[in-house]
Amino acid sequence: MKAIYDGLYILNVQGEDENVKQAIEQLESAIRTEGGETHGCQKMDRRRFERVARRIESGYYVNLIFSLEPRRISALAQAQKAHSFLFRQFYLRKSHALEPVGSPA
């Protein structure tokens, strides 16, 4: 059974904001390759870091909501490391399933 995850990605697209869409497409493709499916994407814009990390002063934050088999999350994290534009990745497993749109409250 697939679990629902929040994936927070910090992209290193220094001076290349036009490449954000392409980067997100590659992240979503990696999720599909691992057998998952995306349910939403929230672009949170560029944010400056509190401290300079590896000479990078800011990153573009993206939140992806997706479903994936729990045993595949570590493989996904490893696959995402191959992307040169990815600075950091964090995953949070949600405790509840997504509600269908239009369901009674």
A tleap script that builds the chain and sets N, CA, C and O, in Angstrom:
source leaprc.protein.ff14SB
mol = sequence {
  NMET LYS ALA ILE TYR ASP GLY LEU TYR ILE
  LEU ASN VAL GLN GLY GLU ASP GLU ASN VAL
  LYS GLN ALA ILE GLU GLN LEU GLU SER ALA
  ILE ARG THR GLU GLY GLY GLU THR HIE GLY
  CYS GLN LYS MET ASP ARG ARG ARG PHE GLU
  ARG VAL ALA ARG ARG ILE GLU SER GLY TYR
  TYR VAL ASN LEU ILE PHE SER LEU GLU PRO
  ARG ARG ILE SER ALA LEU ALA GLN ALA GLN
  LYS ALA HIE SER PHE LEU PHE ARG GLN PHE
  TYR LEU ARG LYS SER HIE ALA LEU GLU PRO
  VAL GLY SER PRO CALA
}
set mol.1.N position { 0.833 -1.173 0.000 }
set mol.1.CA position { 0.000 0.000 0.000 }
set mol.1.C position { 0.886 1.249 0.000 }
set mol.1.O position { 1.860 1.331 0.749 }
set mol.2.N position { 0.541 2.202 -0.838 }
set mol.2.CA position { 1.338 3.416 -0.959 }
set mol.2.C position { 1.047 4.373 0.189 }
set mol.2.O position { -0.089 4.503 0.643 }
set mol.3.N position { 2.090 5.031 0.640 }
set mol.3.CA position { 1.973 6.063 1.673 }
set mol.3.C position { 2.069 7.430 1.004 }
set mol.3.O position { 2.609 7.558 -0.095 }
set mol.4.N position { 1.543 8.440 1.675 }
set mol.4.CA position { 1.588 9.807 1.175 }
set mol.4.C position { 2.779 10.521 1.823 }
set mol.4.O position { 2.974 10.443 3.036 }
set mol.5.N position { 3.561 11.208 1.012 }
set mol.5.CA position { 4.746 11.915 1.492 }
set mol.5.C position { 4.710 13.378 1.073 }
set mol.5.O position { 4.180 13.737 0.022 }
set mol.6.N position { 5.290 14.204 1.928 }
set mol.6.CA position { 5.626 15.582 1.598 }
set mol.6.C position { 7.115 15.580 1.324 }
set mol.6.O position { 7.902 15.199 2.191 }
set mol.7.N position { 7.511 15.991 0.152 }
set mol.7.CA position { 8.927 16.086 -0.175 }
set mol.7.C position { 9.311 17.549 -0.308 }
set mol.7.O position { 8.774 18.257 -1.160 }
set mol.8.N position { 10.220 18.000 0.514 }
set mol.8.CA position { 10.715 19.371 0.423 }
set mol.8.C position { 12.071 19.320 -0.258 }
set mol.8.O position { 12.988 18.632 0.191 }
set mol.9.N position { 12.178 20.056 -1.341 }
set mol.9.CA position { 13.415 20.097 -2.111 }
set mol.9.C position { 13.952 21.523 -2.134 }
set mol.9.O position { 13.197 22.479 -2.310 }
set mol.10.N position { 15.252 21.654 -1.954 }
set mol.10.CA position { 15.916 22.943 -2.093 }
set mol.10.C position { 16.794 22.831 -3.332 }
set mol.10.O position { 17.730 22.033 -3.388 }
set mol.11.N position { 16.464 23.651 -4.317 }
set mol.11.CA position { 17.159 23.591 -5.598 }
set mol.11.C position { 18.260 24.630 -5.664 }
set mol.11.O position { 18.083 25.763 -5.215 }
set mol.12.N position { 19.381 24.253 -6.217 }
set mol.12.CA position { 20.504 25.159 -6.430 }
set mol.12.C position { 20.448 25.623 -7.881 }
set mol.12.O position { 21.128 25.069 -8.745 }
set mol.13.N position { 19.649 26.622 -8.136 }
set mol.13.CA position { 19.520 27.181 -9.487 }
set mol.13.C position { 19.982 28.635 -9.441 }
set mol.13.O position { 19.244 29.541 -9.830 }
set mol.14.N position { 21.191 28.848 -8.970 }
set mol.14.CA position { 21.758 30.185 -8.805 }
set mol.14.C position { 21.667 30.976 -10.108 }
set mol.14.O position { 22.321 30.649 -11.099 }
set mol.15.N position { 20.834 32.031 -10.085 }
set mol.15.CA position { 20.700 32.899 -11.240 }
set mol.15.C position { 19.988 32.263 -12.415 }
set mol.15.O position { 20.009 32.813 -13.516 }
set mol.16.N position { 19.360 31.118 -12.210 }
set mol.16.CA position { 18.727 30.396 -13.313 }
set mol.16.C position { 17.297 30.001 -12.951 }
set mol.16.O position { 16.935 28.829 -13.051 }
set mol.17.N position { 16.483 30.967 -12.532 }
set mol.17.CA position { 15.119 30.664 -12.118 }
set mol.17.C position { 14.273 30.071 -13.241 }
set mol.17.O position { 13.290 29.381 -12.973 }
set mol.18.N position { 14.642 30.330 -14.485 }
set mol.18.CA position { 13.876 29.768 -15.599 }
set mol.18.C position { 14.030 28.248 -15.678 }
set mol.18.O position { 13.233 27.586 -16.343 }
set mol.19.N position { 15.034 27.688 -15.015 }
set mol.19.CA position { 15.249 26.238 -15.028 }
set mol.19.C position { 14.488 25.514 -13.921 }
set mol.19.O position { 14.572 24.290 -13.817 }
set mol.20.N position { 13.755 26.244 -13.101 }
set mol.20.CA position { 13.019 25.627 -11.996 }
set mol.20.C position { 11.980 24.641 -12.523 }
set mol.20.O position { 11.847 23.538 -11.992 }
set mol.21.N position { 11.246 25.029 -13.559 }
set mol.21.CA position { 10.207 24.146 -14.117 }
set mol.21.C position { 10.820 22.839 -14.611 }
set mol.21.O position { 10.277 21.762 -14.365 }
set mol.22.N position { 11.933 22.933 -15.296 }
set mol.22.CA position { 12.614 21.731 -15.793 }
set mol.22.C position { 13.102 20.860 -14.636 }
set mol.22.O position { 13.014 19.634 -14.704 }
set mol.23.N position { 13.612 21.484 -13.581 }
set mol.23.CA position { 14.080 20.734 -12.414 }
set mol.23.C position { 12.921 19.994 -11.751 }
set mol.23.O position { 13.059 18.830 -11.377 }
set mol.24.N position { 11.781 20.667 -11.606 }
set mol.24.CA position { 10.607 20.030 -10.998 }
set mol.24.C position { 10.147 18.846 -11.837 }
set mol.24.O position { 9.783 17.806 -11.289 }
set mol.25.N position { 10.158 18.987 -13.146 }
set mol.25.CA position { 9.768 17.879 -14.027 }
set mol.25.C position { 10.693 16.682 -13.831 }
set mol.25.O position { 10.237 15.539 -13.865 }
set mol.26.N position { 11.982 16.928 -13.627 }
set mol.26.CA position { 12.927 15.830 -13.409 }
set mol.26.C position { 12.689 15.157 -12.054 }
set mol.26.O position { 12.810 13.938 -11.939 }
set mol.27.N position { 12.354 15.946 -11.032 }
set mol.27.CA position { 12.049 15.366 -9.720 }
set mol.27.C position { 10.798 14.493 -9.803 }
set mol.27.O position { 10.769 13.385 -9.266 }
set mol.28.N position { 9.761 15.002 -10.481 }
set mol.28.CA position { 8.524 14.230 -10.633 }
set mol.28.C position { 8.758 12.967 -11.442 }
set mol.28.O position { 8.165 11.928 -11.150 }
set mol.29.N position { 9.611 13.039 -12.452 }
set mol.29.CA position { 9.936 11.870 -13.270 }
set mol.29.C position { 10.613 10.795 -12.425 }
set mol.29.O position { 10.330 9.608 -12.591 }
set mol.30.N position { 11.502 11.199 -11.524 }
set mol.30.CA position { 12.169 10.231 -10.644 }
set mol.30.C position { 11.166 9.559 -9.715 }
set mol.30.O position { 11.299 8.372 -9.418 }
set mol.31.N position { 10.167 10.300 -9.253 }
set mol.31.CA position { 9.115 9.719 -8.406 }
set mol.31.C position { 8.330 8.678 -9.190 }
set mol.31.O position { 8.056 7.593 -8.678 }
set mol.32.N position { 7.966 8.999 -10.429 }
set mol.32.CA position { 7.236 8.044 -11.273 }
set mol.32.C position { 8.088 6.816 -11.585 }
set mol.32.O position { 7.566 5.703 -11.649 }
set mol.33.N position { 9.388 7.006 -11.778 }
set mol.33.CA position { 10.291 5.885 -12.059 }
set mol.33.C position { 10.310 4.888 -10.907 }
set mol.33.O position { 10.430 3.684 -11.130 }
set mol.34.N position { 10.193 5.381 -9.680 }
set mol.34.CA position { 10.180 4.516 -8.496 }
set mol.34.C position { 8.791 3.918 -8.232 }
set mol.34.O position { 8.604 3.202 -7.249 }
set mol.35.N position { 7.822 4.207 -9.101 }
set mol.35.CA position { 6.480 3.629 -8.956 }
set mol.35.C position { 5.504 4.522 -8.207 }
set mol.35.O position { 4.418 4.074 -7.838 }
set mol.36.N position { 5.868 5.759 -7.980 }
set mol.36.CA position { 4.994 6.684 -7.265 }
set mol.36.C position { 4.209 7.570 -8.206 }
set mol.36.O position { 4.364 7.503 -9.426 }
set mol.37.N position { 3.364 8.402 -7.621 }
set mol.37.CA position { 2.635 9.381 -8.410 }
set mol.37.C position { 2.516 10.679 -7.621 }
set mol.37.O position { 2.317 10.670 -6.407 }
set mol.38.N position { 2.640 11.791 -8.335 }
set mol.38.CA position { 2.584 13.096 -7.668 }
set mol.38.C position { 1.138 13.562 -7.557 }
set mol.38.O position { 0.310 13.296 -8.428 }
set mol.39.N position { 0.856 14.270 -6.452 }
set mol.39.CA position { -0.497 14.766 -6.200 }
set mol.39.C position { -0.556 16.284 -6.102 }
set mol.39.O position { -1.640 16.866 -6.107 }
set mol.40.N position { 0.584 16.914 -6.016 }
set mol.40.CA position { 0.593 18.364 -5.927 }
set mol.40.C position { 2.000 18.914 -5.883 }
set mol.40.O position { 2.948 18.226 -5.503 }
set mol.41.N position { 2.116 20.176 -6.281 }
set mol.41.CA position { 3.408 20.846 -6.293 }
set mol.41.C position { 3.208 22.275 -5.819 }
set mol.41.O position { 2.326 22.981 -6.308 }
set mol.42.N position { 4.018 22.693 -4.877 }
set mol.42.CA position { 3.956 24.061 -4.381 }
set mol.42.C position { 5.341 24.678 -4.535 }
set mol.42.O position { 6.306 24.242 -3.908 }
set mol.43.N position { 5.419 25.702 -5.382 }
set mol.43.CA position { 6.672 26.437 -5.555 }
set mol.43.C position { 6.696 27.527 -4.500 }
set mol.43.O position { 5.788 28.356 -4.436 }
set mol.44.N position { 7.729 27.529 -3.672 }
set mol.44.CA position { 7.779 28.466 -2.549 }
set mol.44.C position { 8.783 29.595 -2.757 }
set mol.44.O position { 9.053 30.347 -1.820 }
set mol.45.N position { 9.329 29.732 -3.931 }
set mol.45.CA position { 10.208 30.841 -4.290 }
set mol.45.C position { 11.603 30.686 -3.699 }
set mol.45.O position { 11.882 29.759 -2.938 }
set mol.46.N position { 12.447 31.600 -4.063 }
set mol.46.CA position { 13.841 31.607 -3.602 }
set mol.46.C position { 13.899 32.205 -2.203 }
set mol.46.O position { 13.214 33.182 -1.899 }
set mol.47.N position { 14.731 31.600 -1.358 }
set mol.47.CA position { 14.936 32.089 0.013 }
set mol.47.C position { 16.420 32.098 0.328 }
set mol.47.O position { 17.160 31.194 -0.059 }
set mol.48.N position { 16.835 33.120 1.027 }
set mol.48.CA position { 18.236 33.221 1.460 }
set mol.48.C position { 18.454 32.309 2.659 }
set mol.48.O position { 17.571 32.146 3.501 }
set mol.49.N position { 19.641 31.718 2.724 }
set mol.49.CA position { 20.000 30.863 3.841 }
set mol.49.C position { 20.481 31.709 5.014 }
set mol.49.O position { 21.040 32.789 4.826 }
set mol.50.N position { 20.260 31.215 6.206 }
set mol.50.CA position { 20.762 31.872 7.417 }
set mol.50.C position { 22.292 31.935 7.386 }
set mol.50.O position { 22.900 32.948 7.732 }
set mol.51.N position { 22.884 30.830 6.965 }
set mol.51.CA position { 24.341 30.741 6.830 }
set mol.51.C position { 24.671 30.264 5.424 }
set mol.51.O position { 23.931 29.478 4.833 }
set mol.52.N position { 25.770 30.739 4.903 }
set mol.52.CA position { 26.212 30.307 3.579 }
set mol.52.C position { 26.662 28.858 3.679 }
set mol.52.O position { 27.478 28.507 4.532 }
set mol.53.N position { 26.126 28.027 2.806 }
set mol.53.CA position { 26.450 26.600 2.803 }
set mol.53.C position { 27.114 26.254 1.473 }
set mol.53.O position { 26.528 26.428 0.405 }
set mol.54.N position { 28.322 25.772 1.560 }
set mol.54.CA position { 29.078 25.407 0.352 }
set mol.54.C position { 29.064 26.524 -0.693 }
set mol.54.O position { 28.904 26.274 -1.887 }
set mol.55.N position { 29.232 27.745 -0.224 }
set mol.55.CA position { 29.280 28.944 -1.078 }
set mol.55.C position { 27.966 29.228 -1.789 }
set mol.55.O position { 27.941 29.969 -2.772 }
set mol.56.N position { 26.880 28.650 -1.305 }
set mol.56.CA position { 25.563 28.904 -1.873 }
set mol.56.C position { 24.801 29.773 -0.877 }
set mol.56.O position { 24.664 29.403 0.289 }
set mol.57.N position { 24.308 30.913 -1.323 }
set mol.57.CA position { 23.649 31.864 -0.437 }
set mol.57.C position { 22.141 31.694 -0.364 }
set mol.57.O position { 21.517 32.110 0.613 }
set mol.58.N position { 21.546 31.083 -1.392 }
set mol.58.CA position { 20.091 30.932 -1.401 }
set mol.58.C position { 19.715 29.698 -2.206 }
set mol.58.O position { 20.531 29.135 -2.936 }
set mol.59.N position { 18.456 29.291 -2.055 }
set mol.59.CA position { 17.941 28.139 -2.788 }
set mol.59.C position { 16.481 28.340 -3.125 }
set mol.59.O position { 15.790 29.124 -2.474 }
set mol.60.N position { 16.012 27.644 -4.128 }
set mol.60.CA position { 14.614 27.704 -4.542 }
set mol.60.C position { 13.905 26.524 -3.884 }
set mol.60.O position { 14.271 25.372 -4.119 }
set mol.61.N position { 12.900 26.801 -3.068 }
set mol.61.CA position { 12.195 25.768 -2.307 }
set mol.61.C position { 10.967 25.278 -3.076 }
set mol.61.O position { 10.186 26.068 -3.607 }
set mol.62.N position { 10.819 23.950 -3.119 }
set mol.62.CA position { 9.691 23.313 -3.796 }
set mol.62.C position { 9.172 22.195 -2.899 }
set mol.62.O position { 9.954 21.413 -2.357 }
set mol.63.N position { 7.854 22.122 -2.744 }
set mol.63.CA position { 7.210 21.070 -1.961 }
set mol.63.C position { 6.400 20.191 -2.911 }
set mol.63.O position { 5.497 20.678 -3.592 }
set mol.64.N position { 6.718 18.910 -2.959 }
set mol.64.CA position { 5.969 17.948 -3.772 }
set mol.64.C position { 5.228 16.987 -2.849 }
set mol.64.O position { 5.808 16.445 -1.908 }
set mol.65.N position { 3.956 16.783 -3.123 }
set mol.65.CA position { 3.167 15.784 -2.400 }
set mol.65.C position { 3.012 14.598 -3.345 }
set mol.65.O position { 2.581 14.750 -4.488 }
set mol.66.N position { 3.366 13.426 -2.853 }
set mol.66.CA position { 3.326 12.246 -3.721 }
set mol.66.C position { 3.026 10.999 -2.905 }
set mol.66.O position { 3.164 10.989 -1.682 }
set mol.67.N position { 2.611 9.948 -3.606 }
set mol.67.CA position { 2.397 8.656 -2.968 }
set mol.67.C position { 3.444 7.682 -3.508 }
set mol.67.O position { 3.812 7.710 -4.682 }
set mol.68.N position { 3.909 6.819 -2.599 }
set mol.68.CA position { 4.975 5.885 -2.945 }
set mol.68.C position { 4.983 4.749 -1.932 }
set mol.68.O position { 4.629 4.943 -0.769 }
set mol.69.N position { 5.384 3.578 -2.373 }
set mol.69.CA position { 5.565 2.460 -1.453 }
set mol.69.C position { 6.638 2.845 -0.431 }
set mol.69.O position { 7.700 3.326 -0.825 }
set mol.70.N position { 6.394 2.650 0.861 }
set mol.70.CA position { 7.371 3.039 1.881 }
set mol.70.C position { 8.759 2.421 1.679 }
set mol.70.O position { 9.766 3.050 2.004 }
set mol.71.N position { 8.816 1.221 1.157 }
set mol.71.CA position { 10.120 0.570 0.961 }
set mol.71.C position { 10.911 1.215 -0.179 }
set mol.71.O position { 12.099 0.929 -0.327 }
set mol.72.N position { 10.290 2.072 -0.986 }
set mol.72.CA position { 10.945 2.711 -2.131 }
set mol.72.C position { 11.467 4.116 -1.824 }
set mol.72.O position { 12.139 4.712 -2.665 }
set mol.73.N position { 11.172 4.661 -0.634 }
set mol.73.CA position { 11.556 6.039 -0.338 }
set mol.73.C position { 13.073 6.216 -0.288 }
set mol.73.O position { 13.588 7.241 -0.737 }
set mol.74.N position { 13.791 5.236 0.251 }
set mol.74.CA position { 15.257 5.362 0.293 }
set mol.74.C position { 15.848 5.281 -1.113 }
set mol.74.O position { 16.827 5.967 -1.408 }
set mol.75.N position { 15.275 4.462 -1.976 }
set mol.75.CA position { 15.741 4.383 -3.361 }
set mol.75.C position { 15.476 5.703 -4.087 }
set mol.75.O position { 16.290 6.147 -4.897 }
set mol.76.N position { 14.339 6.323 -3.793 }
set mol.76.CA position { 14.032 7.626 -4.390 }
set mol.76.C position { 15.047 8.672 -3.942 }
set mol.76.O position { 15.559 9.436 -4.761 }
set mol.77.N position { 15.338 8.705 -2.641 }
set mol.77.CA position { 16.303 9.679 -2.119 }
set mol.77.C position { 17.673 9.486 -2.785 }
set mol.77.O position { 18.340 10.466 -3.117 }
set mol.78.N position { 18.089 8.245 -2.978 }
set mol.78.CA position { 19.361 7.971 -3.643 }
set mol.78.C position { 19.321 8.432 -5.103 }
set mol.78.O position { 20.279 9.028 -5.596 }
set mol.79.N position { 18.217 8.157 -5.785 }
set mol.79.CA position { 18.090 8.547 -7.198 }
set mol.79.C position { 18.099 10.071 -7.347 }
set mol.79.O position { 18.656 10.598 -8.310 }
set mol.80.N position { 17.485 10.775 -6.396 }
set mol.80.CA position { 17.422 12.235 -6.480 }
set mol.80.C position { 18.802 12.859 -6.289 }
set mol.80.O position { 19.046 13.955 -6.792 }
set mol.81.N position { 19.702 12.198 -5.584 }
set mol.81.CA position { 21.051 12.734 -5.361 }
set mol.81.C position { 21.820 12.909 -6.664 }
set mol.81.O position { 22.777 13.683 -6.714 }
set mol.82.N position { 21.421 12.209 -7.712 }
set mol.82.CA position { 22.110 12.302 -8.991 }
set mol.82.C position { 21.874 13.637 -9.686 }
set mol.82.O position { 22.634 14.006 -10.581 }
set mol.83.N position { 20.834 14.367 -9.291 }
set mol.83.CA position { 20.525 15.654 -9.912 }
set mol.83.C position { 21.480 16.730 -9.399 }
set mol.83.O position { 21.540 16.990 -8.198 }
set mol.84.N position { 22.211 17.342 -10.296 }
set mol.84.CA position { 23.192 18.356 -9.908 }
set mol.84.C position { 22.538 19.615 -9.343 }
set mol.84.O position { 23.173 20.344 -8.580 }
set mol.85.N position { 21.290 19.884 -9.698 }
set mol.85.CA position { 20.591 21.077 -9.231 }
set mol.85.C position { 19.996 20.913 -7.831 }
set mol.85.O position { 19.514 21.888 -7.255 }
set mol.86.N position { 20.021 19.707 -7.280 }
set mol.86.CA position { 19.391 19.449 -5.984 }
set mol.86.C position { 20.389 19.697 -4.862 }
set mol.86.O position { 21.417 19.026 -4.769 }
set mol.87.N position { 20.071 20.673 -4.005 }
set mol.87.CA position { 20.941 21.011 -2.883 }
set mol.87.C position { 20.593 20.178 -1.658 }
set mol.87.O position { 21.484 19.597 -1.038 }
set mol.88.N position { 19.313 20.109 -1.296 }
set mol.88.CA position { 18.848 19.325 -0.146 }
set mol.88.C position { 17.488 18.704 -0.462 }
set mol.88.O position { 16.738 19.198 -1.304 }
set mol.89.N position { 17.189 17.597 0.245 }
set mol.89.CA position { 15.885 16.944 0.131 }
set mol.89.C position { 15.457 16.421 1.491 }
set mol.89.O position { 16.269 15.877 2.241 }
set mol.90.N position { 14.196 16.587 1.802 }
set mol.90.CA position { 13.623 16.119 3.068 }
set mol.90.C position { 12.286 15.455 2.763 }
set mol.90.O position { 11.537 15.921 1.905 }
set mol.91.N position { 11.989 14.356 3.474 }
set mol.91.CA position { 10.730 13.644 3.266 }
set mol.91.C position { 10.005 13.484 4.588 }
set mol.91.O position { 10.610 13.160 5.610 }
set mol.92.N position { 8.707 13.713 4.556 }
set mol.92.CA position { 7.864 13.547 5.724 }
set mol.92.C position { 6.673 12.685 5.326 }
set mol.92.O position { 5.913 13.035 4.424 }
set mol.93.N position { 6.522 11.561 6.004 }
set mol.93.CA position { 5.389 10.682 5.722 }
set mol.93.C position { 4.168 11.218 6.435 }
set mol.93.O position { 4.199 11.457 7.642 }
set mol.94.N position { 3.089 11.406 5.688 }
set mol.94.CA position { 1.845 11.910 6.281 }
set mol.94.C position { 1.127 10.763 6.973 }
set mol.94.O position { 1.222 9.611 6.551 }
set mol.95.N position { 0.412 11.088 8.033 }
set mol.95.CA position { -0.261 10.052 8.819 }
set mol.95.C position { -1.642 9.707 8.281 }
set mol.95.O position { -2.282 8.777 8.771 }
set mol.96.N position { -2.111 10.449 7.275 }
set mol.96.CA position { -3.434 10.167 6.731 }
set mol.96.C position { -3.373 10.157 5.206 }
set mol.96.O position { -2.458 10.723 4.608 }
set mol.97.N position { -4.351 9.511 4.588 }
set mol.97.CA position { -4.417 9.436 3.136 }
set mol.97.C position { -5.058 10.706 2.584 }
set mol.97.O position { -5.738 11.438 3.303 }
set mol.98.N position { -4.829 10.953 1.294 }
set mol.98.CA position { -5.449 12.101 0.660 }
set mol.98.C position { -6.949 11.868 0.542 }
set mol.98.O position { -7.398 10.749 0.293 }
set mol.99.N position { -7.710 12.928 0.721 }
set mol.99.CA position { -9.153 12.845 0.581 }
set mol.99.C position { -9.527 13.123 -0.860 }
set mol.99.O position { -8.970 14.039 -1.465 }
set mol.100.N position { -10.457 12.361 -1.435 }
set mol.100.CA position { -10.876 12.640 -2.809 }
set mol.100.C position { -11.532 14.010 -2.904 }
set mol.100.O position { -12.208 14.457 -1.978 }
set mol.101.N position { -11.325 14.660 -4.026 }
set mol.101.CA position { -11.925 15.978 -4.229 }
set mol.101.C position { -13.428 15.830 -4.321 }
set mol.101.O position { -13.929 14.929 -4.994 }
set mol.102.N position { -14.153 16.716 -3.644 }
set mol.102.CA position { -15.605 16.701 -3.698 }
set mol.102.C position { -16.258 15.738 -2.727 }
set mol.102.O position { -17.465 15.513 -2.816 }
set mol.103.N position { -15.506 15.165 -1.806 }
set mol.103.CA position { -16.095 14.232 -0.850 }
set mol.103.C position { -16.828 15.032 0.229 }
set mol.103.O position { -16.411 16.141 0.565 }
set mol.104.N position { -17.900 14.488 0.765 }
set mol.104.CA position { -18.639 15.210 1.834 }
set mol.104.C position { -17.799 15.316 3.094 }
set mol.104.O position { -17.037 14.412 3.434 }
set mol.105.N position { -17.953 16.428 3.769 }
set mol.105.CA position { -17.164 16.681 4.975 }
set mol.105.C position { -17.749 16.018 6.194 }
set mol.105.O position { -17.196 16.139 7.287 }
savepdb mol mol.pdb
quit
